[in-house]
Amino acid sequence: MPIDFRRGDPVEQIRADRARTGLPLGEEKPGGVDKVIDAVGFQARGREHPDRESPSQVISDASRLVDAAGAIAVAGVYPDRNPHPGPGADGRENLVAPWGALFSKGVAVRFGRTHDRRYTVLLRDLVVAGRARPSMIVTHHGTLADAAALHWSFDRREHGVIKAVLHPR
């Protein structure tokens, strides 16, 4: 079930959904889930101010949702420097994480980036063969002259740009 943070606290939405679906016979009702994946990264948006980045939003929610002895996998990107620091910031902000809560629950936290370059040729071949249709996620079209502006909007998660296709002429 998709979770929309604009409709309220995502942790509570997930808990309510789990309560509706029920549990196997004899299993105690947990307070959350066994595994959480952060696939968003530092560009997550805050619930209180969706117009602003909140790098710690996902890890904070994950720590509230994961059960004791569970695990959090972080595949979202967290660079060592913020490429778009806010006014007065130097870009060296560190991620604030609820380490005490994670430690007391005995949660395993693993990090790692995807190895997307390994799949580039395979994905290209699937597209060329018509077996994969990335056009499903194309939100914008433009010319080469539009490339910089489209990339800027995509990078800042503005104007609904998810994937843009550039047409040379």
ROGU-766103 format. One record per atom (N, C-alpha, C, CB): x, y, z; residue number from 0. Coordinates in Angstrom, 1 decimal. Glycine has a CB too. Layout:
! residues N
[[X,Y,Z],NUM]
...
***
This chain:
! residues 169
[[0.8,-1.2,0.0],0]
[[0.0,0.0,0.0],0]
[[0.9,1.2,0.0],0]
[[-1.0,0.0,1.2],0]
[[0.7,2.2,-0.9],1]
[[1.5,3.4,-1.0],1]
[[1.2,4.2,0.3],1]
[[1.2,4.2,-2.2],1]
[[2.3,4.9,0.8],2]
[[2.2,5.7,1.9],2]
[[2.4,7.2,1.4],2]
[[3.2,5.3,3.0],2]
[[1.5,8.1,1.8],3]
[[1.6,9.5,1.4],3]
[[1.8,10.3,2.6],3]
[[0.3,9.9,0.6],3]
[[3.0,10.8,2.8],4]
[[3.3,11.6,4.0],4]
[[2.5,12.8,4.2],4]
[[4.8,11.9,4.1],4]
[[1.9,13.3,3.0],5]
[[1.0,14.5,3.1],5]
[[-0.3,14.2,3.9],5]
[[0.7,15.0,1.7],5]
[[-0.6,12.9,4.0],6]
[[-1.8,12.5,4.7],6]
[[-1.6,12.2,6.2],6]
[[-2.4,11.3,4.0],6]
[[-0.4,12.5,6.7],7]
[[-0.2,12.2,8.1],7]
[[1.1,11.5,8.3],7]
[[-1.3,11.5,8.7],7]
[[1.4,11.2,9.5],8]
[[2.7,10.5,9.9],8]
[[2.8,9.2,9.2],8]
[[2.7,10.4,11.4],8]
[[3.8,9.0,8.4],9]
[[3.9,7.7,7.6],9]
[[4.1,6.5,8.5],9]
[[5.1,7.8,6.6],9]
[[4.8,6.7,9.7],10]
[[5.0,5.6,10.6],10]
[[3.6,5.1,11.1],10]
[[5.9,6.0,11.8],10]
[[2.7,6.0,11.5],11]
[[1.4,5.6,12.0],11]
[[0.6,5.0,10.9],11]
[[0.7,6.9,12.6],11]
[[0.7,5.5,9.6],12]
[[0.0,4.9,8.5],12]
[[0.4,3.5,8.3],12]
[[0.2,5.7,7.2],12]
[[1.7,3.2,8.4],13]
[[2.2,1.8,8.2],13]
[[1.7,0.9,9.3],13]
[[3.7,1.8,8.1],13]
[[1.8,1.4,10.5],14]
[[1.3,0.6,11.7],14]
[[-0.2,0.3,11.5],14]
[[1.5,1.4,13.0],14]
[[-1.0,1.3,11.1],15]
[[-2.4,1.1,10.9],15]
[[-2.7,0.1,9.8],15]
[[-3.1,2.4,10.6],15]
[[-1.9,0.2,8.8],16]
[[-2.1,-0.8,7.7],16]
[[-1.8,-2.2,8.1],16]
[[-1.2,-0.4,6.5],16]
[[-0.7,-2.4,8.9],17]
[[-0.3,-3.7,9.4],17]
[[-1.4,-4.2,10.3],17]
[[1.0,-3.6,10.1],17]
[[-2.0,-3.3,11.1],18]
[[-3.1,-3.8,12.1],18]
[[-4.3,-4.3,11.3],18]
[[-3.5,-2.6,13.0],18]
[[-4.6,-3.6,10.2],19]
[[-5.7,-4.0,9.3],19]
[[-5.5,-5.4,8.7],19]
[[-6.0,-3.0,8.3],19]
[[-4.3,-5.6,8.2],20]
[[-4.0,-6.9,7.5],20]
[[-3.9,-8.1,8.4],20]
[[-2.8,-6.7,6.7],20]
[[-3.7,-7.9,9.7],21]
[[-3.5,-9.0,10.6],21]
[[-2.2,-9.6,10.5],21]
[[-4.6,-10.0,10.3],21]
[[-2.0,-10.6,11.4],22]
[[-0.7,-11.3,11.6],22]
[[-0.9,-12.8,11.6],22]
[[0.0,-10.9,12.9],22]
[[0.1,-13.6,11.3],23]
[[0.0,-15.0,11.3],23]
[[-0.5,-15.5,12.7],23]
[[1.3,-15.7,10.9],23]
[[-1.2,-16.6,12.8],24]
[[-1.7,-17.1,14.1],24]
[[-0.5,-17.3,15.1],24]
[[-2.4,-18.4,13.9],24]
[[-0.7,-16.8,16.3],25]
[[0.3,-17.0,17.3],25]
[[1.4,-16.0,17.4],25]
[[0.9,-18.3,17.2],25]
[[1.4,-15.1,16.4],26]
[[2.5,-14.1,16.3],26]
[[2.0,-12.8,17.1],26]
[[2.8,-13.7,14.9],26]
[[2.9,-12.3,18.0],27]
[[2.5,-11.1,18.7],27]
[[2.6,-9.9,17.8],27]
[[3.5,-10.9,19.9],27]
[[1.7,-9.0,18.1],28]
[[1.7,-7.7,17.3],28]
[[2.9,-6.9,17.6],28]
[[0.4,-6.9,17.6],28]
[[3.8,-6.7,16.6],29]
[[4.9,-5.8,16.8],29]
[[4.5,-4.3,16.7],29]
[[6.0,-6.1,15.8],29]
[[5.4,-3.5,17.1],30]
[[5.1,-2.0,17.0],30]
[[5.5,-1.4,15.7],30]
[[5.9,-1.3,18.1],30]
[[6.1,-2.2,14.8],31]
[[6.5,-1.7,13.5],31]
[[6.8,-2.7,12.5],31]
[[7.7,-0.8,13.7],31]
[[7.9,-2.7,11.9],32]
[[8.3,-3.7,10.9],32]
[[9.7,-4.2,11.2],32]
[[8.3,-3.0,9.5],32]
[[10.1,-5.3,10.6],33]
[[11.4,-5.9,10.8],33]
[[12.5,-5.2,10.0],33]
[[11.3,-7.4,10.5],33]
[[12.2,-4.8,8.8],34]
[[13.2,-4.2,7.9],34]
[[12.6,-2.9,7.4],34]
[[13.5,-5.2,6.8],34]
[[13.5,-1.9,7.3],35]
[[13.2,-0.6,6.7],35]
[[14.3,-0.3,5.6],35]
[[13.1,0.5,7.8],35]
[[13.9,0.3,4.5],36]
[[14.8,0.7,3.5],36]
[[14.7,2.2,3.3],36]
[[14.6,-0.1,2.1],36]
[[15.8,2.9,3.4],37]
[[15.8,4.3,3.1],37]
[[16.3,4.4,1.7],37]
[[16.6,5.2,4.1],37]
[[15.5,4.7,0.7],38]
[[15.9,4.8,-0.7],38]
[[15.8,6.2,-1.1],38]
[[15.1,3.9,-1.6],38]
[[15.6,7.2,-0.2],39]
[[15.4,8.6,-0.5],39]
[[16.7,9.3,-0.4],39]
[[14.3,9.2,0.4],39]
[[17.3,9.3,0.8],40]
[[18.6,10.0,1.0],40]
[[18.4,11.4,1.5],40]
[[19.3,10.0,-0.3],40]
[[19.5,12.2,1.4],41]
[[19.5,13.5,2.0],41]
[[18.6,14.5,1.4],41]
[[20.9,14.0,1.9],41]
[[18.0,14.2,0.3],42]
[[17.0,15.1,-0.3],42]
[[15.6,14.9,0.1],42]
[[17.2,15.1,-1.8],42]
[[15.4,14.1,1.2],43]
[[14.1,13.9,1.7],43]
[[13.4,15.3,2.1],43]
[[14.1,13.0,2.9],43]
[[12.1,15.3,2.0],44]
[[11.4,16.5,2.4],44]
[[10.8,16.3,3.8],44]
[[10.3,16.8,1.4],44]
[[10.7,17.4,4.5],45]
[[10.2,17.3,5.9],45]
[[8.7,17.4,5.8],45]
[[10.7,18.5,6.7],45]
[[8.0,16.8,6.8],46]
[[6.6,16.8,6.8],46]
[[6.1,18.2,7.2],46]
[[6.0,15.7,7.7],46]
[[6.7,18.8,8.1],47]
[[6.3,20.1,8.6],47]
[[6.5,21.2,7.5],47]
[[7.0,20.5,9.9],47]
[[7.6,21.1,6.8],48]
[[7.9,22.0,5.7],48]
[[8.2,21.2,4.4],48]
[[9.0,23.0,6.1],48]
[[7.2,20.8,3.7],49]
[[7.5,19.9,2.5],49]
[[8.3,20.7,1.4],49]
[[6.2,19.4,1.9],49]
[[8.4,22.0,1.5],50]
[[9.1,22.8,0.5],50]
[[10.6,22.8,0.8],50]
[[8.6,24.2,0.5],50]
[[11.0,22.2,2.0],51]
[[12.4,22.2,2.4],51]
[[13.0,20.8,2.5],51]
[[12.6,23.0,3.7],51]
[[14.2,20.7,2.2],52]
[[14.9,19.4,2.4],52]
[[15.0,19.2,3.9],52]
[[16.3,19.3,1.7],52]
[[14.9,17.9,4.3],53]
[[15.1,17.5,5.7],53]
[[15.9,16.2,5.7],53]
[[13.7,17.4,6.5],53]
[[17.2,16.3,5.6],54]
[[18.0,15.0,5.5],54]
[[17.8,14.0,6.5],54]
[[19.4,15.4,5.4],54]
[[17.4,14.4,7.7],55]
[[17.2,13.4,8.8],55]
[[15.8,12.8,8.9],55]
[[17.6,14.0,10.1],55]
[[14.9,13.3,8.0],56]
[[13.5,12.9,8.1],56]
[[13.3,11.4,8.0],56]
[[12.6,13.6,7.1],56]
[[13.9,10.8,7.0],57]
[[13.7,9.3,6.7],57]
[[14.3,8.5,7.8],57]
[[14.3,9.0,5.4],57]
[[15.6,8.8,8.2],58]
[[16.2,8.0,9.2],58]
[[15.5,8.1,10.6],58]
[[17.7,8.4,9.4],58]
[[14.9,9.3,10.9],59]
[[14.2,9.5,12.1],59]
[[12.9,8.6,12.0],59]
[[13.8,11.0,12.3],59]
[[12.2,8.6,10.9],60]
[[11.0,7.8,10.8],60]
[[11.3,6.3,10.8],60]
[[10.2,8.2,9.5],60]
[[12.4,6.0,10.2],61]
[[12.8,4.6,10.2],61]
[[13.1,4.1,11.6],61]
[[14.1,4.4,9.3],61]
[[13.8,4.9,12.4],62]
[[14.1,4.5,13.8],62]
[[12.8,4.3,14.6],62]
[[15.0,5.5,14.4],62]
[[11.8,5.1,14.3],63]
[[10.5,4.9,15.0],63]
[[9.8,3.7,14.6],63]
[[9.7,6.2,14.8],63]
[[9.9,3.3,13.3],64]
[[9.1,2.2,12.7],64]
[[9.8,0.9,12.9],64]
[[9.0,2.5,11.3],64]
[[11.1,0.8,12.9],65]
[[11.7,-0.5,12.9],65]
[[11.6,-1.2,14.3],65]
[[13.2,-0.4,12.6],65]
[[11.3,-2.5,14.3],66]
[[11.1,-3.2,15.6],66]
[[12.5,-3.5,16.2],66]
[[10.4,-4.5,15.4],66]
[[12.5,-3.8,17.5],67]
[[13.8,-4.2,18.2],67]
[[14.4,-5.4,17.4],67]
[[13.5,-4.6,19.6],67]
[[15.7,-5.3,17.3],68]
[[16.5,-6.3,16.6],68]
[[16.2,-6.3,15.1],68]
[[16.3,-7.7,17.2],68]
[[15.6,-5.3,14.6],69]
[[15.3,-5.2,13.1],69]
[[16.5,-4.6,12.4],69]
[[14.1,-4.3,12.9],69]
[[16.3,-4.2,11.2],70]
[[17.4,-3.7,10.4],70]
[[16.9,-2.5,9.5],70]
[[18.0,-4.8,9.5],70]
[[17.8,-1.6,9.3],71]
[[17.6,-0.5,8.4],71]
[[18.7,-0.5,7.3],71]
[[17.6,0.9,9.1],71]
[[18.3,-0.5,6.0],72]
[[19.2,-0.5,4.9],72]
[[19.1,0.9,4.3],72]
[[18.9,-1.6,3.9],72]
[[20.2,1.5,4.2],73]
[[20.3,2.9,3.6],73]
[[20.9,2.8,2.2],73]
[[21.1,3.9,4.5],73]
[[20.1,2.9,1.2],74]
[[20.5,3.0,-0.2],74]
[[20.4,4.4,-0.8],74]
[[19.7,2.0,-1.1],74]
[[19.7,5.2,-0.1],75]
[[19.6,6.6,-0.5],75]
[[20.9,7.3,-0.4],75]
[[18.5,7.4,0.3],75]
[[21.2,8.3,-1.2],76]
[[22.5,8.9,-1.2],76]
[[22.6,10.0,-0.1],76]
[[22.7,9.6,-2.6],76]
[[23.7,9.9,0.6],77]
[[24.1,10.9,1.6],77]
[[25.6,11.3,1.3],77]
[[24.0,10.3,3.1],77]
[[25.8,12.4,0.5],78]
[[27.1,12.8,0.2],78]
[[27.8,13.3,1.4],78]
[[27.1,13.8,-0.9],78]
[[29.1,13.4,1.4],79]
[[29.9,14.0,2.5],79]
[[29.8,15.5,2.6],79]
[[31.3,13.6,2.4],79]
[[29.3,16.1,1.5],80]
[[29.1,17.6,1.5],80]
[[27.7,17.8,0.8],80]
[[30.2,18.3,0.8],80]
[[26.9,18.7,1.4],81]
[[25.7,19.1,0.8],81]
[[25.9,19.9,-0.4],81]
[[24.7,19.8,1.8],81]
[[25.5,19.5,-1.7],82]
[[25.8,20.3,-2.8],82]
[[25.0,21.6,-2.9],82]
[[25.6,19.5,-4.1],82]
[[23.9,21.7,-2.1],83]
[[23.0,22.8,-2.1],83]
[[22.8,23.3,-0.7],83]
[[21.7,22.5,-2.8],83]
[[23.8,23.8,0.0],84]
[[23.6,24.2,1.4],84]
[[22.7,25.4,1.4],84]
[[24.9,24.5,2.0],84]
[[21.9,25.5,2.5],85]
[[21.0,26.6,2.8],85]
[[21.8,27.9,3.1],85]
[[20.1,26.3,3.9],85]
[[21.1,29.0,3.2],86]
[[21.7,30.3,3.5],86]
[[22.5,30.2,4.8],86]
[[20.7,31.4,3.6],86]
[[23.7,30.6,4.7],87]
[[24.6,30.7,5.9],87]
[[25.3,29.3,6.2],87]
[[23.8,31.1,7.1],87]
[[24.9,28.3,5.5],88]
[[25.5,27.0,5.7],88]
[[26.8,26.8,4.8],88]
[[24.5,25.8,5.5],88]
[[27.7,26.0,5.3],89]
[[28.9,25.8,4.5],89]
[[28.9,24.5,3.7],89]
[[30.1,25.8,5.4],89]
[[27.8,23.7,3.8],90]
[[27.7,22.5,3.0],90]
[[28.3,21.3,3.7],90]
[[28.4,22.6,1.7],90]
[[28.8,21.5,4.9],91]
[[29.5,20.4,5.7],91]
[[28.6,19.9,6.8],91]
[[30.8,20.9,6.3],91]
[[27.3,20.1,6.6],92]
[[26.4,19.6,7.7],92]
[[26.5,18.1,7.8],92]
[[24.9,20.0,7.4],92]
[[26.4,17.6,9.0],93]
[[26.4,16.1,9.2],93]
[[25.0,15.6,9.4],93]
[[27.3,15.8,10.4],93]
[[24.7,14.4,9.0],94]
[[23.4,13.9,9.2],94]
[[23.2,13.6,10.7],94]
[[23.3,12.5,8.4],94]
[[22.0,14.1,11.2],95]
[[21.7,13.9,12.5],95]
[[20.8,12.7,12.5],95]
[[20.9,15.2,13.2],95]
[[21.2,11.6,13.3],96]
[[20.4,10.4,13.3],96]
[[20.2,10.0,14.8],96]
[[21.2,9.2,12.6],96]
[[19.1,9.4,15.1],97]
[[18.7,9.0,16.5],97]
[[19.5,7.7,16.9],97]
[[17.2,8.7,16.6],97]
[[20.8,7.9,17.0],98]
[[21.7,6.7,17.3],98]
[[21.3,6.0,18.6],98]
[[23.1,7.1,17.3],98]
[[21.0,6.8,19.6],99]
[[20.6,6.2,20.9],99]
[[19.4,5.3,20.8],99]
[[20.3,7.3,21.9],99]
[[18.4,5.7,20.1],100]
[[17.2,4.9,19.9],100]
[[17.5,3.6,19.1],100]
[[16.1,5.7,19.2],100]
[[18.3,3.8,18.0],101]
[[18.7,2.6,17.2],101]
[[19.5,1.6,18.1],101]
[[19.5,3.1,16.0],101]
[[20.4,2.2,18.9],102]
[[21.3,1.3,19.7],102]
[[20.4,0.6,20.8],102]
[[22.4,2.2,20.4],102]
[[19.5,1.3,21.4],103]
[[18.7,0.7,22.5],103]
[[17.8,-0.4,21.9],103]
[[17.9,1.7,23.2],103]
[[17.4,-0.3,20.7],104]
[[16.6,-1.3,20.0],104]
[[17.4,-2.5,19.5],104]
[[15.7,-0.7,18.9],104]
[[18.7,-2.3,19.4],105]
[[19.6,-3.3,18.8],105]
[[19.4,-3.4,17.3],105]
[[19.3,-4.6,19.4],105]
[[19.2,-2.3,16.6],106]
[[18.9,-2.3,15.2],106]
[[20.2,-2.3,14.4],106]
[[18.1,-1.0,14.8],106]
[[20.3,-3.1,13.4],107]
[[21.4,-3.2,12.5],107]
[[21.2,-2.1,11.4],107]
[[21.6,-4.6,11.9],107]
[[22.2,-1.3,11.1],108]
[[22.1,-0.3,10.1],108]
[[23.2,-0.5,9.1],108]
[[22.2,1.2,10.7],108]
[[22.8,-0.7,7.8],109]
[[23.8,-0.9,6.8],109]
[[23.7,0.1,5.7],109]
[[23.6,-2.4,6.2],109]
[[24.8,0.5,5.1],110]
[[24.8,1.6,4.1],110]
[[25.4,1.0,2.9],110]
[[25.6,2.8,4.6],110]
[[25.1,1.6,1.8],111]
[[25.8,1.3,0.5],111]
[[25.0,1.8,-0.7],111]
[[25.9,-0.2,0.4],111]
[[25.8,2.2,-1.6],112]
[[25.2,2.7,-2.8],112]
[[24.9,1.6,-3.8],112]
[[26.1,3.8,-3.5],112]
[[24.0,1.9,-4.7],113]
[[23.7,0.9,-5.8],113]
[[24.8,0.9,-6.8],113]
[[22.3,1.2,-6.5],113]
[[25.0,-0.2,-7.4],114]
[[26.0,-0.4,-8.5],114]
[[25.3,-0.2,-9.8],114]
[[26.7,-1.8,-8.4],114]
[[24.8,1.0,-10.0],115]
[[24.0,1.2,-11.2],115]
[[24.8,1.2,-12.5],115]
[[23.4,2.6,-11.1],115]
[[26.1,1.5,-12.5],116]
[[26.9,1.4,-13.7],116]
[[27.0,0.0,-14.2],116]
[[28.3,2.0,-13.4],116]
[[26.9,-1.0,-13.3],117]
[[27.0,-2.4,-13.7],117]
[[25.9,-2.8,-14.6],117]
[[27.0,-3.3,-12.4],117]
[[24.7,-2.1,-14.5],118]
[[23.5,-2.4,-15.3],118]
[[23.2,-1.6,-16.5],118]
[[22.4,-2.4,-14.4],118]
[[24.1,-0.6,-16.8],119]
[[23.8,0.4,-17.8],119]
[[23.6,-0.3,-19.2],119]
[[24.9,1.4,-17.9],119]
[[24.5,-1.1,-19.6],120]
[[24.5,-1.7,-20.9],120]
[[23.3,-2.7,-21.0],120]
[[25.8,-2.5,-21.2],120]
[[23.0,-3.4,-19.9],121]
[[21.9,-4.3,-19.9],121]
[[20.6,-3.6,-20.1],121]
[[21.9,-5.2,-18.6],121]
[[20.4,-2.5,-19.3],122]
[[19.2,-1.7,-19.4],122]
[[19.0,-1.1,-20.8],122]
[[19.2,-0.6,-18.3],122]
[[20.1,-0.6,-21.3],123]
[[20.0,0.0,-22.7],123]
[[19.5,-1.0,-23.7],123]
[[21.4,0.5,-23.1],123]
[[20.1,-2.3,-23.6],124]
[[19.7,-3.3,-24.5],124]
[[18.2,-3.7,-24.3],124]
[[20.5,-4.6,-24.3],124]
[[17.7,-3.7,-23.1],125]
[[16.3,-4.0,-22.8],125]
[[15.4,-2.9,-23.4],125]
[[16.0,-4.1,-21.3],125]
[[15.8,-1.6,-23.3],126]
[[15.1,-0.5,-23.9],126]
[[15.1,-0.7,-25.4],126]
[[15.6,0.8,-23.5],126]
[[16.2,-0.9,-26.0],127]
[[16.3,-1.0,-27.5],127]
[[15.5,-2.2,-28.0],127]
[[17.8,-1.2,-27.9],127]
[[15.4,-3.3,-27.2],128]
[[14.7,-4.5,-27.6],128]
[[13.2,-4.3,-27.4],128]
[[15.2,-5.7,-26.9],128]
[[12.8,-3.2,-26.7],129]
[[11.4,-2.9,-26.4],129]
[[10.9,-3.7,-25.2],129]
[[10.6,-3.3,-27.6],129]
[[11.7,-4.3,-24.5],130]
[[11.3,-5.1,-23.3],130]
[[11.2,-4.2,-22.1],130]
[[12.3,-6.2,-23.0],130]
[[11.8,-3.1,-22.1],131]
[[11.6,-2.1,-21.0],131]
[[11.2,-0.8,-21.6],131]
[[13.0,-1.9,-20.1],131]
[[10.2,-0.1,-20.9],132]
[[9.7,1.1,-21.5],132]
[[9.9,2.2,-20.4],132]
[[8.2,1.0,-21.9],132]
[[11.0,2.9,-20.4],133]
[[11.2,4.0,-19.4],133]
[[10.3,5.2,-19.6],133]
[[12.6,4.4,-19.4],133]
[[9.6,5.2,-20.8],134]
[[8.8,6.3,-21.1],134]
[[7.6,6.5,-20.1],134]
[[8.2,6.2,-22.5],134]
[[7.4,5.4,-19.3],135]
[[6.3,5.4,-18.3],135]
[[6.6,6.5,-17.2],135]
[[6.2,4.1,-17.6],135]
[[7.9,6.8,-17.0],136]
[[8.2,7.8,-16.0],136]
[[8.7,9.1,-16.5],136]
[[9.3,7.2,-15.1],136]
[[8.6,9.3,-17.8],137]
[[9.0,10.6,-18.4],137]
[[8.0,11.6,-18.1],137]
[[9.2,10.4,-20.0],137]
[[8.4,12.7,-17.4],138]
[[7.5,13.8,-17.1],138]
[[7.7,15.0,-17.9],138]
[[7.7,14.1,-15.6],138]
[[8.8,15.2,-18.5],139]
[[9.1,16.4,-19.3],139]
[[9.9,16.1,-20.6],139]
[[9.9,17.4,-18.4],139]
[[9.7,16.9,-21.6],140]
[[10.5,16.8,-22.8],140]
[[11.1,18.2,-23.1],140]
[[9.6,16.4,-24.0],140]
[[12.2,18.2,-23.7],141]
[[12.8,19.5,-24.0],141]
[[13.9,19.4,-25.1],141]
[[13.4,20.1,-22.7],141]
[[14.5,20.5,-25.4],142]
[[15.6,20.5,-26.4],142]
[[16.9,20.5,-25.6],142]
[[15.5,21.8,-27.3],142]
[[18.0,20.4,-26.3],143]
[[19.3,20.5,-25.7],143]
[[19.5,21.8,-24.9],143]
[[20.4,20.3,-26.7],143]
[[18.9,22.9,-25.4],144]
[[19.0,24.2,-24.8],144]
[[18.3,24.2,-23.4],144]
[[18.4,25.3,-25.7],144]
[[17.3,23.2,-23.2],145]
[[16.6,23.1,-22.0],145]
[[17.3,22.3,-20.9],145]
[[15.2,22.6,-22.2],145]
[[18.4,21.6,-21.4],146]
[[19.0,20.6,-20.5],146]
[[19.4,21.1,-19.1],146]
[[20.2,20.0,-21.2],146]
[[20.0,22.2,-19.1],147]
[[20.5,22.8,-17.8],147]
[[19.4,23.1,-16.9],147]
[[21.4,24.0,-18.0],147]
[[18.3,23.7,-17.4],148]
[[17.2,24.1,-16.5],148]
[[16.4,22.8,-16.1],148]
[[16.2,25.0,-17.3],148]
[[16.3,21.8,-16.9],149]
[[15.6,20.6,-16.5],149]
[[16.4,19.8,-15.5],149]
[[15.4,19.7,-17.8],149]
[[17.7,19.8,-15.7],150]
[[18.6,19.1,-14.7],150]
[[18.5,19.9,-13.3],150]
[[20.0,19.0,-15.2],150]
[[18.5,21.2,-13.4],151]
[[18.4,22.0,-12.2],151]
[[17.1,21.7,-11.4],151]
[[18.5,23.5,-12.5],151]
[[16.0,21.6,-12.2],152]
[[14.7,21.3,-11.6],152]
[[14.7,19.9,-11.0],152]
[[13.6,21.5,-12.6],152]
[[15.2,19.0,-11.8],153]
[[15.3,17.6,-11.3],153]
[[16.1,17.5,-10.0],153]
[[15.8,16.6,-12.4],153]
[[17.2,18.1,-10.0],154]
[[18.2,18.0,-8.9],154]
[[17.5,18.6,-7.6],154]
[[19.5,18.8,-9.2],154]
[[16.7,19.6,-7.8],155]
[[16.1,20.3,-6.6],155]
[[14.6,19.8,-6.4],155]
[[16.0,21.8,-6.8],155]
[[14.2,18.7,-7.1],156]
[[12.9,18.1,-7.0],156]
[[11.8,19.2,-7.2],156]
[[12.8,17.4,-5.6],156]
[[12.0,20.0,-8.2],157]
[[11.0,21.1,-8.4],157]
[[10.3,20.9,-9.8],157]
[[11.7,22.4,-8.4],157]
[[9.1,21.4,-9.9],158]
[[8.3,21.5,-11.1],158]
[[7.9,20.1,-11.6],158]
[[9.1,22.2,-12.2],158]
[[8.0,19.1,-10.7],159]
[[7.5,17.7,-11.0],159]
[[8.4,17.0,-12.0],159]
[[6.2,17.8,-11.6],159]
[[9.7,17.4,-12.1],160]
[[10.6,16.8,-13.0],160]
[[11.1,15.5,-12.4],160]
[[11.8,17.7,-13.4],160]
[[10.7,14.4,-13.0],161]
[[11.3,13.1,-12.6],161]
[[12.2,12.5,-13.6],161]
[[10.1,12.1,-12.3],161]
[[11.8,12.5,-14.8],162]
[[12.7,12.1,-15.9],162]
[[12.4,13.0,-17.1],162]
[[12.5,10.6,-16.3],162]
[[13.4,13.5,-17.8],163]
[[13.2,14.4,-18.9],163]
[[13.9,13.7,-20.1],163]
[[13.8,15.8,-18.7],163]
[[13.3,13.9,-21.3],164]
[[13.9,13.4,-22.5],164]
[[14.2,14.6,-23.4],164]
[[12.9,12.5,-23.3],164]
[[15.5,14.7,-23.8],165]
[[15.9,15.8,-24.6],165]
[[15.9,15.4,-26.1],165]
[[17.4,16.2,-24.2],165]
[[15.3,16.3,-26.9],166]
[[15.3,16.1,-28.4],166]
[[16.2,17.1,-29.0],166]
[[13.7,16.2,-28.9],166]
[[17.2,16.7,-29.8],167]
[[18.2,17.6,-30.3],167]
[[17.6,18.6,-31.3],167]
[[19.2,16.8,-31.1],167]
[[16.5,18.3,-32.0],168]
[[15.9,19.2,-32.9],168]
[[14.5,18.8,-33.2],168]
[[16.6,19.4,-34.2],168]
***
